Structures are given as C-alpha cells and as structure tokens.
Amino acid sequence: MKKLSFFKGLTTNIIILGFVSMLTDLGSQMIFPLIPLFVTGTLAAPAYIVGLIEGSAEAMTSLLKVFSGYISDKTHKRKPLILLGYSISSLVKPFFALANTWPLVLFIRITERTGKGMREAPRDAMVAESCAENVRGKAFGFQRAMDGVGSVIGAILALMLLPILGYEKMFIATIIPGIIAVITILLVKEKKQEKAAIKEQEKLSFKKSFKNLPKKLKYFILISAIFTLGNYGYAFLLLKAKDLGLTDIKAIMLYTIFYLTFAIWNMPIGSLSDKIGRKPILIGGYAIFAATSLGLMITSGITGLVICAVGYGMFFSMLDASQRAFTVDLAEPELKATALGSFHTAVGLMELPAGFIAGILWETFSPAATFGWGFALSIIAITMFSLIHVKGKA
C-alpha cells in the first residue's frame, strides 16, 4: 500500500519526464559544480567572472522560456520543444572540453542553456496537464526530486572520477546520459485538445496572452524576480568553501550534500503544499534562505558550511516545485505554458545582474557582503509575499 500511495496520482508522462530530468541532470551535475572551480582555478579568472558566466547563461536564454511557452500554447504542442531543448543541452555539454579561455566557457554555457530555455515551460505545462489538480504539488515535486536525484548521482560521479579523468574527459563523458535522456523523451505521449479550445488559442497574440495573465500571478512573478536578484546561487557556496581553504573534492562533497537534501525533500514538500497551500511553503523557503545567508556570513569552519549546504538544499526544495505549481494555480487553463514561461523568464533575467552583483560584492568588499545582500532581498520578498491573498490551498 505504501508503494502504491507513493506513485498515486503520478501518470506515465510524469514518471517519464522525471527520469528524463534525472538523466539530463546526471550529465549536467557531473560538470556544473566543476565549472566555478575550473574557471577560477585552471583558467585563473576572478570570482566575478563566475557570477558573469552563471548569470549570463541563464539571463541570455531566459527570453526563450516565455516565447517557447507561448508557442507551446498557441500550437498545442509540448513534445517537439521538449525534445529539441533536451537534445541541444545534451549535445553541447561535451564541448566544454575544448574551452581554454573563460569567454569560450561563457559561450558554451549560454548555448547549453538555450536548450533549457526551449524545454522548460512546455515541459512544466505537460506535467501540470498530466495530473489531477489535487496532486499538482506532488507531481512537480516528483519531477524536481528526480532532477535532484540525477544531480546527486552526477555530483558523486564528479567526486569519484575527477581525480581519475580530469576536467576534459569528465566534460566528454556527459554525452552518455544525454543521449539516453533524448531517446527516453520519445516515450512521452502528447495530450490531444478539443478543436474549440485550439481555435480559441490560435487567436491569441503574444501580447494579448501576456496581458491576460491574472494580476496576482504578475505580482508573484515580480516578487520572485526581486528575490532572485539576491539569490547568489550554489556557485558562491562553493567559492565560500574554497575561501575557507577546502579542496576541490571537499567543495564537491558540500555540493553533493546540498543536492541530496534537495532531492530528499522536494516531493514531500510538494505533497505538503497540496494540503496546506503553496503560500506558507514559499514564505518558509524565503525564510530558510535568509537564515542560510546569515550562516554563510558568519561561518568559518566545515561544520557551519555543511549546515548551510543543508539549509540551501531545504530552501531550494521548498521553492523549486511549489513556485511552479503556484504559477499554474494562478494561471488560466489555456495559458499554462505562457504563465510558466513568463515566470521562468522574469526569474532568469534577474540571474545575470544577481550573479554579477554577487561577484562584485565578493571582490570589492567581502564574501559576507554577498550573503548579506541575499539576506536583505529575501526579507523584502517575505514582506511582499505576505500581502498576497489567495483562496483555498493555493
């Protein structure tokens, strides 16, 4: 009975998309935690370049998310964009092996993220359409948890194989899980829509589609964007570890702890949001991020870093699935992908200035300034979010 209850409400599409995410992130996290270390170590670039690369990679491709969401709603097709997006990401990663300067790392990172920009909104819309409303949080939680499982496995492989293979061969090895992920997507079945709904959606222009998004949803997107401006990302957790003298291997172990926490808690928290509502979960996530930022400001040892890595994982698990489910909760049924694309784009566009600000504060003042900025923005987000009034358990 317990096994059945675990999968209750999760359709075949959701399980397939979960495994695709797991395989893709397995390949990604074999190398993504290495990039900050590779850039600052092997390529001898300053810390703000890490922020520039990570922020640019997300921001430069974030515009694709709202357009891919709109196209997905207008054409009533999710699968082609999902397949194309995962294919680009999987085929580009091995080219990191050719990067001998940080601008080349930046170019490859942006290209790889283009795939994510294409697939994310259509995929999230397919997840929402493949489950009942009362298990929406659980469905997103499962998909994001599988993403986290892949990240943990990838980080462990990085930990084990980096001393043996080195950076170049690690980058090349990512092609294996990538190809398997792309093949697995072919098993996804597209949901057919009624002709009346199709004709109605075909009339919607891009401008009108965005204009038709509810005011509460736009306000939530604004809050998410403001919060993201202070979210320094896991790269600066790793840089903090290096700043305190940890080796590359120990820094990757810290990263593994962060993602293991995320993977374990994502689905239970998603299910909890179905029962008590998204709002308390999201506010709790902002609060944990604030506490983690304070911890990173004052910690000076490995124990404190481990606690902060767990805190960052908890914060990430509380926001990652619930904010997607909350976006769908607030959106009109025919504009799911447009709403998700708008959310992802707004958040993604903030990641460029967020990464750059975090890096400049780090270099110009101190690591504490970077984490203090994150703390301040999280408090602003909590204050603004407390003003949203939602009905039922949304």
C-alpha positions in Angstrom: 0.0 0.0 0.0 2.8 2.4 0.8 4.4 1.8 -2.6 1.1 2.5 -4.3 0.5 5.7 -2.3 3.9 7.0 -3.3 3.0 6.8 -7.0 -0.7 7.7 -6.6 -1.6 10.5 -9.0 1.6 10.2 -10.9 0.9 9.3 -14.6 3.2 7.7 -17.1 4.1 11.0 -18.6 5.2 12.5 -15.3 7.3 9.4 -14.5 8.9 9.5 -17.9 9.6 13.2 -17.6 11.0 12.6 -14.2 13.5 10.1 -15.5 14.5 12.4 -18.4 15.2 15.1 -15.9 17.2 12.7 -13.8 19.4 11.6 -16.7 19.9 15.1 -18.0 20.9 16.5 -14.6 23.1 13.5 -14.0 25.2 14.7 -17.0 24.9 18.3 -16.1 26.0 17.9 -12.5 29.0 15.8 -13.5 30.4 19.1 -14.7 28.4 22.1 -13.4 30.0 22.1 -9.9 33.4 21.8 -11.6 32.9 25.0 -13.7 33.4 27.6 -10.9 36.5 25.6 -9.8 37.7 25.2 -13.4 37.2 28.9 -14.2 38.8 30.3 -11.1 41.5 27.5 -10.8 42.6 26.2 -14.2 41.7 29.4 -16.2 42.7 31.7 -13.3 39.7 34.0 -13.8 38.4 36.2 -10.9 35.3 35.4 -8.8 33.1 37.9 -10.6 33.6 36.1 -13.9 31.9 33.0 -12.3 28.9 35.3 -11.5 29.0 36.7 -15.0 29.1 33.3 -16.6 26.3 31.8 -14.5 24.1 34.9 -14.7 24.6 35.4 -18.4 23.9 31.7 -19.2 20.5 32.0 -17.5 19.6 35.5 -18.5 20.6 35.3 -22.2 18.4 32.3 -22.7 15.6 33.2 -20.4 13.7 35.1 -23.1 13.3 31.8 -24.9 11.2 30.5 -22.0 8.3 32.9 -22.4 8.4 32.5 -26.2 8.6 28.7 -26.1 5.7 28.8 -23.6 3.6 31.0 -25.8 4.4 28.9 -28.9 3.6 25.7 -27.0 0.2 27.1 -26.0 -0.6 28.5 -29.5 0.4 25.4 -31.4 -0.9 23.0 -28.7 2.4 21.1 -29.0 4.7 20.5 -26.0 6.7 17.4 -27.1 8.7 18.9 -30.1 10.0 21.8 -28.0 10.8 19.5 -25.1 12.7 17.1 -27.4 14.6 19.9 -29.1 15.5 21.5 -25.8 16.9 18.4 -24.2 18.8 17.5 -27.4 20.6 20.8 -27.6 21.6 20.7 -23.9 22.8 17.1 -24.2 24.9 17.6 -27.4 26.6 20.8 -26.3 28.0 19.8 -22.9 31.0 17.8 -24.2 32.3 20.9 -25.9 33.4 22.3 -22.5 36.4 20.0 -23.1 37.6 22.5 -25.8 37.3 25.6 -23.6 40.7 27.1 -22.8 39.5 30.6 -22.0 36.6 31.9 -19.9 34.8 33.6 -22.8 34.6 30.2 -24.5 33.2 28.7 -21.3 30.6 31.5 -21.3 29.7 30.8 -25.0 29.2 27.1 -24.5 27.3 27.6 -21.2 24.9 30.0 -22.9 24.4 27.6 -25.8 23.7 24.7 -23.4 21.2 26.8 -21.5 19.4 27.6 -24.8 18.1 24.1 -24.7 16.7 24.6 -21.2 15.0 27.8 -22.4 13.2 25.9 -25.1 12.1 22.9 -23.0 11.3 24.2 -19.5 7.9 25.9 -19.9 6.4 23.3 -22.3 7.7 20.5 -20.0 6.2 22.1 -16.9 2.9 22.6 -18.7 2.9 19.0 -19.7 3.5 18.0 -16.1 0.5 20.2 -15.0 -1.7 18.7 -17.7 -0.7 15.1 -16.9 -2.1 15.1 -13.3 -5.1 16.0 -11.2 -5.2 19.4 -9.6 -5.1 18.0 -6.1 -1.7 16.3 -6.7 -0.1 19.1 -8.7 2.4 19.9 -6.0 3.3 16.2 -5.7 3.7 15.9 -9.5 6.0 18.9 -9.7 7.8 17.6 -6.5 8.4 14.2 -8.1 9.7 15.8 -11.3 12.0 18.1 -9.4 13.1 15.4 -7.0 14.2 13.2 -9.9 16.1 16.2 -11.2 17.7 16.3 -7.8 18.5 12.6 -7.7 20.3 13.0 -11.1 22.2 15.9 -9.7 23.3 13.9 -6.6 24.5 11.0 -8.8 26.2 13.4 -11.1 28.0 15.1 -8.3 29.1 11.8 -6.8 30.4 10.7 -10.1 32.3 14.0 -10.4 33.7 13.4 -6.9 34.9 9.9 -7.8 36.0 10.5 -11.4 37.6 13.9 -11.4 40.9 12.7 -9.8 41.0 9.9 -12.4 39.7 11.5 -15.6 40.5 15.2 -15.1 38.3 18.1 -16.4 38.5 17.4 -20.1 37.4 13.7 -20.1 34.7 14.5 -17.5 33.2 17.0 -19.9 33.2 14.5 -22.8 31.6 11.7 -20.6 28.3 13.7 -20.3 27.2 12.7 -23.8 26.2 9.2 -22.5 23.4 10.1 -20.1 22.4 12.9 -22.5 21.7 10.5 -25.4 19.7 8.1 -23.2 17.6 11.1 -22.0 16.8 12.2 -25.5 15.7 8.7 -26.5 13.5 8.4 -23.4 11.6 11.6 -24.4 10.2 9.7 -27.4 8.0 7.7 -25.0 6.1 10.8 -23.9 2.5 11.0 -25.2 1.1 14.4 -26.2 -2.3 15.2 -24.8 -4.9 16.0 -27.5 -7.0 19.1 -27.1 -10.6 19.8 -28.3 -10.9 21.7 -31.6 -12.9 24.5 -29.9 -10.1 25.2 -27.5 -7.5 25.0 -30.3 -9.3 27.6 -32.4 -9.6 29.9 -29.4 -5.9 29.7 -28.5 -4.8 30.3 -32.1 -6.4 33.7 -31.9 -4.2 34.8 -29.0 -1.3 37.1 -29.9 1.8 37.1 -27.8 1.0 40.5 -26.3 -2.6 39.5 -25.5 -1.5 36.2 -24.0 0.7 38.0 -21.5 -1.9 40.7 -20.9 -4.4 38.1 -20.0 -2.3 36.7 -17.1 -4.0 37.4 -13.7 -2.8 40.3 -11.6 -1.9 38.1 -8.7 0.2 36.0 -11.0 2.1 39.1 -12.3 2.6 40.2 -8.7 4.0 36.8 -7.7 6.3 36.9 -10.7 7.5 40.3 -9.6 8.3 39.0 -6.1 10.1 36.0 -7.5 12.2 38.3 -9.7 13.1 40.6 -6.8 14.1 37.6 -4.6 16.2 36.2 -7.5 18.2 39.4 -7.6 19.6 38.4 -4.2 19.9 34.7 -4.8 23.7 34.2 -5.2 23.4 30.6 -6.3 25.3 27.5 -5.4 28.4 28.7 -7.1 29.1 31.1 -4.3 28.5 28.3 -1.7 31.4 26.5 -3.4 33.5 29.7 -3.5 32.9 30.2 0.2 34.2 26.6 0.7 37.3 27.5 -1.3 37.7 30.8 0.6 37.9 28.8 3.8 40.6 26.5 2.4 38.6 23.4 1.3 40.0 21.3 -1.6 38.0 20.9 -4.8 37.0 17.4 -3.7 35.6 18.7 -0.4 33.8 21.5 -2.2 32.1 19.0 -4.5 31.2 16.9 -1.4 29.5 20.0 0.0 27.6 20.5 -3.3 26.5 16.8 -3.1 25.1 17.4 0.4 23.1 20.4 -0.9 21.6 18.5 -3.8 21.0 15.4 -1.7 18.9 17.5 0.7 17.1 19.0 -2.2 16.3 15.6 -3.8 15.1 14.0 -0.5 12.7 16.9 0.5 11.3 18.0 -2.9 8.5 15.5 -3.3 7.3 15.5 0.4 7.2 19.3 0.4 5.4 19.4 -2.9 2.8 17.0 -1.5 2.6 19.1 1.7 1.8 22.2 -0.5 -1.2 20.3 -1.9 -2.5 20.0 1.7 -1.7 23.3 3.4 -1.2 25.6 0.4 1.7 27.0 -1.6 2.0 30.3 0.3 3.3 29.1 3.7 5.7 26.8 1.9 7.1 29.6 -0.3 7.4 32.0 2.6 9.1 29.3 4.6 11.6 28.8 1.8 12.4 32.5 1.7 13.0 32.4 5.5 15.3 29.5 5.3 17.3 31.2 2.5 17.6 34.3 4.8 18.9 32.1 7.7 21.3 30.3 5.4 22.7 33.6 4.2 23.3 34.7 7.8 25.0 31.4 8.4 27.3 31.9 5.4 28.2 35.4 6.6 29.5 34.2 10.0 30.6 30.6 9.5 34.4 29.9 9.5 34.5 26.0 9.5 33.4 22.9 7.7 30.6 22.2 10.2 29.0 25.5 9.5 29.4 25.0 5.8 27.6 21.6 6.0 24.7 23.2 7.9 24.5 26.0 5.3 24.6 23.4 2.5 21.6 21.6 4.1 19.8 24.9 4.6 20.4 25.9 0.9 19.0 22.4 -0.1 15.9 22.9 2.0 15.3 26.4 0.7 15.7 25.1 -2.9 13.3 22.2 -2.3 10.7 24.5 -0.8 10.7 26.9 -3.8 11.5 24.8 -6.8 8.3 22.7 -7.2 5.9 24.9 -5.2 6.5 28.1 -7.2 5.8 26.2 -10.4 2.6 24.7 -9.0 1.6 28.1 -7.6 2.2 29.7 -11.1 -0.2 27.1 -12.6 -2.7 27.6 -9.8 -2.9 31.3 -10.6 -2.9 31.0 -14.4 -5.8 30.5 -16.8 -6.0 26.9 -18.0 -5.3 27.8 -21.7 -2.3 29.8 -20.7 -0.3 27.4 -18.5 2.8 27.4 -20.7 2.7 31.1 -21.3 2.4 31.7 -17.5 5.2 29.3 -16.7 7.4 30.8 -19.5 6.7 34.3 -18.1 7.7 33.2 -14.6 10.9 31.5 -15.8 11.9 34.4 -18.0 11.4 37.0 -15.3 13.4 34.9 -12.8 16.1 34.1 -15.4 16.6 37.7 -16.5 17.4 38.6 -12.9 20.1 35.9 -12.7 22.5 37.9 -14.8 22.5 41.0 -12.5 22.2 38.7 -9.5 25.4 36.8 -10.4 27.3 39.9 -11.3 26.2 41.8 -8.1 27.2 38.8 -6.0 30.6 38.6 -7.7 31.3 42.4 -7.4 30.3 42.5 -3.7 32.6 39.5 -3.1 35.6 41.0 -4.9 35.1 44.6 -3.8 34.0 44.1 -0.2 33.9 40.6 1.2 32.0 37.3 0.9 29.8 38.5 3.8 28.6 41.4 1.6 27.4 38.9 -1.0 25.4 36.9 1.6 24.2 40.0 3.3 22.7 41.2 0.1 20.9 37.8 -0.3 19.5 38.1 3.3 18.2 41.7 2.6 16.4 40.7 -0.6 14.8 37.6 1.0 13.3 39.8 3.8 11.8 42.1 1.1 10.3 39.1 -0.7 8.8 37.7 2.5 7.2 41.1 3.2 5.8 41.5 -0.3 4.5 37.9 -0.4 2.7 38.3 2.9 0.4 40.8 1.1 -0.8 38.2 -1.4 -4.3 36.9 -0.5 -5.2 33.5 -2.0 -8.3 31.4 -1.8 -8.3 27.8 -0.6 -5.0 26.0 -0.6 -3.3 27.9 -3.4 
